[in-house]
Amino acid sequence: MRLMPYGPRARSLLLVLLALPALSAGPALAAPPAPSASHHHTATQISRFLASFYGENGPTAYDREYRVSQVLKDKQEANPQADVLLCSQNRPLGVGIGPVTVAQSAGVGWATVTTRWAADATDTFTAYVRLDSLPIRLDDVICAG
């Protein structure tokens, strides 16, 4: 039996049929954009994110659900007696974000977060953000004590 190449009309039909599933899938099934190798958050972007995330008295329920890494969600689940995002058991009276350091080679940026409590007491911890996270999110928190 001799194999015959497809004729021009058959090739056109085959191309149309192969394209149909992709066309019918539509944008709703499209994969989210992958981070590009050149995408990295700047110190200014991380500073704005952390200030927005922590606000005056700590993260909101929305922030806790959608703006933290799975690592932090797992950490919180393993430590239900404490708030791992604030390194405390209560909500602070105020929150301040220190200068952000960015380590391109490590792929992270971080800042010291200072929480203010009653009787002028303060505490600090370090908040980390992956430079390539899309959308930007809190990746980890290391408590000072």
Salt bridges, closest charged atoms under 4 A:
ASP63 OD1 - ARG67 NH1 2.87
GLU65 OE2 - LYS73 NZ 3.99
ASP83 OD2 - ARG64 NH2 2.60
ASP132 OD1 - ARG130 NH2 2.82
ASP140 OD1 - LYS75 NZ 2.75
